Structure formats: structure tokens, C-alpha cells
Amino acid sequence: MASLKDVAKLASVSLMTVSRAINNPEKLNKQTYQRVKQAIEQLNYVPDLSARKIRGDNSGPCAIGVLALETAMTPFSVELLQAIEKTAQNHGWNTFIVNLFDDKEPDHAINTLLSYRPNGIIYTTMGLRKVDLPEKLLGKNIVLANCVTDSEKLACYIPDDYTGQYQAMQQVIQKGYKKPLCIYLSEKTLAGKTRRKGAEQAWLDAGKNLKKMASYHMPILENNIAQEYMTTIDILKQHCNNTPDFDVLICGNDRIAFVAYQYLLGQGFHIPKDVAILGYDNMVGTGELFFPPLTTVQLPHYEIGEQAALHIINGQTETEISYVASPYLERNSL
């Protein structure tokens, strides 16, 4: 890889002149600047921004380091990472992502991230969860995206799952459904507990009896996520003797809805004529491919990434949880 010295030698100028051409081109005459520029292009020279920061030189663009715990492994969170990068670019900042596949041994990933001397760090996870911040990150300029922590009082941007589920349940009630069957995510997850609270409060606020709402939580089966979702069929079988004893299925996420569609349609039931279905997440690239298209709630991954990036770029100092709106998406299954 070409160095600053290589550029200076090819352009027949000093190191200081090359530095000025990169950082303050207006201080050079046009001929000298063009000569340095041609040398840079010919050698494909790339400035070492991390080295500048180590030396205390802040003349280059600022950078956000993203520590992504399992985030890049799922299509659900691609929008979050994309939003961080686009927002940074729009404000003249750089970004780099360090993937963390196991939070039990994070030292190598964290050391890599810190070695680049980012101006701020976004710690993000796949799936809303509570995390224990590694000690090396404590006291840093850090924002959490799609996760919360008790380790330190920090700015956190997470989906407003309670309001999202509450408003979606209001739509269910307004459309006249009276016998909901609810299959939530595991009660060990933040989303599972919060979405259930939202649905039940909307039901109660409408003057309805919770005994009329059959509710289940998905199990967590280590290393067997497919089998977790197959429990949806076991639950449906209990409530589909000849005809369903429910008129609407409230699903903890769109994957539960996907399994439910297959089972109910396979049994000859029509959606939404016999049973209506409400999802959650707006699963990337598939929500409108259900037949009929799935009514669901949008997880605001893009907005979470954007707001987390702006928090760092704008130098915001708030250290609290910010709930990002999760809008209801009307389609044809409800």
C-alpha cells in the first residue's frame, strides 16, 4: 500500500505539501495541487485516518464505530446498519462495523473497534434485548440501538413495542373481532412481555374481559429455532376442532404468522373470512408476499439507526431510553 512518502517522491514535493494537498488544498497553487493529486490517483493512496487520530490530528472526517452483536446475521436489522451508514455519510462522517458473534468473549472485537479511535460508538443487537456492557466500553461515548442496559446510564433507541401492539389491538377491536387467540414471543424476551402488555391493555380499555383472550408464549429452545416456531401448530390444533374457536390470531411476530398461514390454509380455512391474522415486525421482503398480504406492525429499524447516529453526530448528551414509533400496517389479513 502506498505511503505519504511515496506520494511526495512521485510528485517531487515535501511531505508537508502532500499533507496540505489532502487537508488544505486552498493553500497550494493549482499546479502543485494537480501534481500531488495525480500522484495520489496513480498510487491509489488512501490516507490513514486511524493513525491521524492516534497522533491527535482531528483534521480528517469524524467516525462512528458500530459494534454489532449478531446484527449482521439477520435481514431484520440490515436497515438499522444501513441507516447508520447513510446518516453518517450525509453529515460527512465515516462509519465502520465490527461484528460480535458472541458476547461472552468480546475483547478481540472491542479492541479492534477502539483501535480506530471512533468519535462515538453505537452498540446494536439482533432482536431487542438487555445487554451487559463490557468493561472496556464503560465511560465511552456510546449509544445503544435496539438494546438496553443496566451497566451504565446511556442513550438507548428501541422500538415502542407497547404502543405499536396497543394501537394494532385497537384496530382489531374496531373491526369487531371478539375472540382473539394470542401467540406471543417468549416471556423471557423484552418484546414478548411488552407486546402482551400492550395488547391486553387495549382489550381492557375497550371494556372487554381478559378471560375472552386465550394467550400463549413461545418457548425458547436452544439451537432449535425451527422447533420453537412449530409449537405454533401445536397451539392451533388445540383451538381448531372442526372450526376455530377464535376469530383472530394475534402473532408475536411475522414468522409465527407464516407458520399459522401454512397450517390454517392447509386445513381449508380462509384468511380473513374464517380467521383473521395480525403479525408484528414487517418481516423484510416478505410481508406483502403472504396470501393474502399480512397486516402487521413495522419494526422501525431504519429510524432507530438514524436516530442513534444523529445522537452522536449532533453531540446530544441525553442518557435515557427513547421509544421509536412502530406503525400499524394495514393489509388484507385483518
C-alpha positions in Angstrom: 0.0 0.0 0.0 1.4 3.4 -1.0 2.5 5.8 1.8 2.6 9.5 2.2 6.3 9.4 1.4 5.6 7.6 -1.9 3.2 10.3 -3.0 5.7 13.0 -2.1 8.5 11.3 -4.0 6.4 10.8 -7.1 5.1 14.4 -7.1 8.6 15.8 -6.2 7.3 17.7 -3.2 7.7 17.6 0.5 5.6 15.6 3.0 4.1 18.9 4.2 2.9 19.8 0.7 1.2 16.4 0.3 -0.5 16.9 3.7 -1.7 20.3 2.6 -3.0 19.0 -0.7 -5.1 16.5 1.3 -6.3 18.7 4.1 -6.0 22.3 2.9 -5.8 22.3 -0.9 -6.7 26.0 -1.0 -3.2 26.8 0.5 -1.4 25.4 -2.6 -1.1 26.8 -6.1 -3.1 24.9 -8.8 -0.1 23.4 -10.5 1.3 21.9 -7.3 -2.1 20.7 -6.2 -2.7 19.0 -9.5 0.7 17.3 -9.4 0.1 15.9 -5.9 -3.5 14.9 -6.9 -2.2 12.9 -9.9 0.4 11.2 -7.8 -2.3 10.2 -5.3 -4.5 8.8 -8.1 -1.6 7.0 -9.7 -0.6 5.3 -6.5 -4.2 4.7 -5.2 -3.1 6.4 -2.0 -5.6 6.3 0.9 -5.0 8.5 4.0 -4.6 6.6 7.2 -7.3 8.2 9.3 -6.7 6.0 12.4 -3.1 6.9 12.5 -4.1 10.6 12.4 -6.3 10.2 15.4 -3.6 8.3 17.4 -1.4 11.4 16.8 -4.2 13.7 17.9 -4.8 15.0 14.4 -8.5 15.6 14.0 -8.3 17.2 10.6 -10.0 14.2 8.9 -13.7 13.2 9.0 -15.2 12.0 12.2 -16.1 8.3 12.5 -18.8 6.2 14.2 -17.8 2.7 15.2 -20.6 0.2 15.2 -20.3 -2.9 17.5 -22.9 -5.2 16.0 -23.9 -8.2 18.2 -25.3 -10.7 15.8 -27.0 -7.8 14.0 -25.4 -8.5 10.6 -26.6 -12.1 10.7 -30.2 -11.3 10.1 -32.2 -9.5 7.4 -34.3 -7.9 10.1 -31.6 -5.5 11.1 -30.0 -4.7 7.8 -32.0 -1.5 7.6 -30.6 -0.4 11.0 -27.0 -0.7 9.8 -27.8 0.9 6.5 -29.4 3.9 8.3 -26.3 4.5 10.4 -24.1 4.5 7.4 -26.3 6.7 5.2 -26.9 9.2 8.1 -23.2 9.4 8.7 -22.4 9.9 5.0 -25.0 12.7 4.8 -23.2 14.5 7.6 -19.7 14.0 6.3 -18.9 11.3 8.8 -17.4 7.8 8.3 -18.6 4.5 9.7 -17.1 1.1 10.3 -18.7 -2.0 11.6 -17.1 -4.7 13.9 -19.2 -7.8 14.2 -19.5 -9.5 17.5 -20.9 -13.1 17.2 -20.7 -14.0 20.9 -20.9 -11.5 23.8 -19.1 -14.0 26.1 -15.7 -13.2 24.6 -15.9 -9.7 23.2 -12.3 -8.5 23.9 -10.9 -9.0 20.4 -13.8 -7.2 18.7 -13.8 -4.4 21.2 -10.0 -3.9 20.9 -10.4 -3.8 17.1 -13.1 -1.2 17.3 -11.3 1.0 19.9 -8.0 0.9 17.9 -9.6 3.0 15.2 -10.3 5.8 17.8 -14.0 6.4 16.8 -15.6 9.7 17.9 -18.6 7.7 19.0 -19.8 4.1 19.3 -23.2 2.5 18.5 -23.8 -0.9 20.2 -26.5 -2.7 18.4 -28.1 -6.2 18.7 -30.2 -8.6 16.7 -33.6 -8.6 18.5 -34.4 -6.2 21.3 -32.6 -7.3 24.4 -30.9 -6.3 27.7 -27.1 -6.4 27.5 -24.3 -6.2 29.9 -21.8 -3.7 28.6 -18.2 -5.0 28.5 -16.0 -3.0 31.0 -13.8 -1.6 28.2 -16.8 0.3 26.8 -17.8 1.9 30.1 -17.3 5.6 30.1 -17.0 5.8 26.3 -19.2 8.0 24.0 -21.7 5.2 23.3 -25.3 4.9 22.2 -27.4 1.7 22.3 -29.6 0.8 19.3 -32.2 -1.9 19.7 -31.0 -2.8 23.2 -30.9 -1.5 26.8 -28.5 -2.0 29.7 -28.3 -1.6 33.4 -24.5 -1.3 33.2 -24.4 2.4 32.8 -27.0 5.2 32.2 -26.9 5.6 28.4 -28.9 6.9 25.5 -30.9 3.9 24.1 -33.1 3.9 21.0 -35.6 1.0 20.9 -38.9 0.2 19.3 -42.1 1.4 21.0 -43.5 -2.1 21.2 -46.1 -1.3 23.8 -47.8 1.4 21.8 -47.3 -0.5 18.5 -49.2 -3.5 19.9 -51.7 -1.4 21.7 -52.7 0.5 18.5 -52.8 -2.6 16.4 -55.1 -4.2 19.0 -57.3 -1.2 18.9 -57.7 -1.9 15.1 -58.6 -5.5 15.9 -61.3 -4.3 18.3 -62.7 -1.6 15.9 -63.1 -4.2 13.2 -65.4 -6.2 15.5 -63.2 -9.2 16.4 -64.3 -10.7 19.8 -62.3 -14.0 20.3 -58.6 -13.4 19.9 -56.0 -16.2 20.2 -52.6 -14.7 21.0 -49.3 -16.4 20.5 -46.6 -14.1 21.8 -42.8 -14.4 21.8 -41.2 -15.9 24.8 -42.0 -14.2 28.1 -38.2 -14.2 28.7 -37.8 -11.7 25.9 -38.5 -7.9 26.3 -40.6 -7.9 23.2 -42.7 -10.8 24.3 -43.6 -9.2 27.7 -44.1 -5.7 26.3 -46.3 -6.6 23.4 -48.5 -8.8 25.6 -49.0 -5.8 28.0 -49.9 -3.6 25.1 -52.5 -6.0 23.6 -54.1 -6.7 27.0 -54.3 -3.1 28.0 -56.1 -2.2 24.7 -58.5 -5.1 25.4 -59.2 -3.9 28.9 -59.5 -0.2 27.9 -62.2 -1.3 25.4 -64.2 -2.7 28.4 -63.5 -6.4 27.5 -62.8 -9.4 29.7 -59.3 -10.8 29.5 -60.8 -14.3 30.0 -62.1 -14.0 26.4 -58.5 -13.7 25.2 -56.5 -17.0 25.0 -52.8 -16.3 25.4 -49.6 -18.3 25.0 -45.9 -17.6 24.9 -43.5 -19.3 22.6 -40.8 -21.4 24.3 -37.1 -20.8 23.8 -35.4 -24.0 22.6 -31.6 -23.6 22.4 -30.2 -24.2 19.0 -33.6 -25.3 17.6 -35.4 -22.1 16.5 -37.3 -24.1 13.8 -38.9 -26.3 16.5 -39.7 -23.2 18.5 -42.0 -22.0 15.7 -43.5 -25.4 15.2 -45.1 -25.1 18.6 -47.5 -22.6 16.8 -49.1 -25.6 15.1 -49.5 -27.4 18.4 -51.3 -24.4 19.9 -53.5 -24.0 16.8 -54.5 -27.7 16.9 -55.9 -27.2 20.4 -58.2 -24.4 19.1 -59.2 -25.8 15.7 -61.5 -28.8 16.4 -63.6 -28.8 13.2 -63.9 -25.0 13.3 -61.6 -22.5 15.1 -62.8 -21.3 18.5 -61.1 -17.9 17.8 -61.8 -15.3 15.1 -58.4 -13.5 15.1 -54.9 -14.7 15.7 -52.5 -12.2 17.3 -49.0 -13.3 16.4 -45.9 -12.3 18.3 -44.0 -11.8 15.1 -44.4 -12.4 11.3 -42.6 -15.8 11.5 -45.3 -17.1 13.8 -47.9 -15.7 11.3 -46.0 -17.5 8.5 -46.4 -20.9 10.2 -50.0 -20.1 11.1 -50.8 -19.3 7.5 -49.5 -22.7 6.3 -51.4 -24.6 8.9 -54.7 -22.8 8.7 -54.8 -22.7 4.9 -53.8 -26.4 4.8 -56.8 -27.2 7.0 -59.1 -25.4 4.5 -59.7 -22.3 6.5 -59.9 -18.9 4.7 -58.0 -15.8 5.8 -59.5 -13.4 6.9 -63.0 -14.9 6.2 -62.7 -17.7 8.8 -59.8 -16.4 10.8 -58.0 -13.0 10.6 -54.3 -12.7 11.4 -52.2 -9.9 12.8 -48.4 -10.1 12.6 -45.6 -8.0 14.0 -42.2 -6.9 12.7 -43.0 -6.4 9.0 -40.5 -9.1 8.1 -38.1 -7.8 5.4 -39.2 -8.6 1.9 -42.0 -11.0 2.7 -44.9 -9.2 4.4 -46.6 -8.5 1.1 -45.8 -11.9 -0.3 -48.2 -13.6 2.2 -51.5 -14.5 0.5 -53.5 -12.6 1.5 -50.9 -9.9 2.4 -50.2 -9.8 6.1 -51.5 -7.0 8.3 -48.6 -6.2 10.7 -46.7 -3.7 12.7 -43.5 -2.1 11.4 -40.4 -2.5 13.5 -38.6 0.9 13.0 -35.1 -0.4 12.4 -34.2 2.3 10.0 -35.4 5.1 12.3 -33.5 3.5 15.2 -30.3 3.5 13.3 -30.8 7.0 12.0 -31.6 8.5 15.5 -28.7 6.7 17.1 -26.3 8.1 14.5 -27.7 11.6 14.9 -27.3 11.4 18.6 -23.5 11.0 18.2 -23.2 13.4 15.2 -25.1 16.2 16.9 -23.3 15.7 20.2 -26.5 15.0 22.1 -26.0 14.4 25.8 -29.3 12.9 26.9 -28.9 9.5 28.7 -32.3 8.0 28.6 -34.4 5.4 26.7 -36.1 6.8 23.5 -39.0 4.8 22.2 -39.2 4.9 18.4 -42.7 4.6 16.9 -43.8 1.2 15.5 -46.6 2.0 13.0 -49.5 -0.3 12.1 -49.5 -1.5 8.5 -53.0 -2.3 7.1 -53.0 -5.1 4.5 -55.6 -7.8 3.8 -55.3 -10.4 6.6 -57.4 -8.4 9.1 
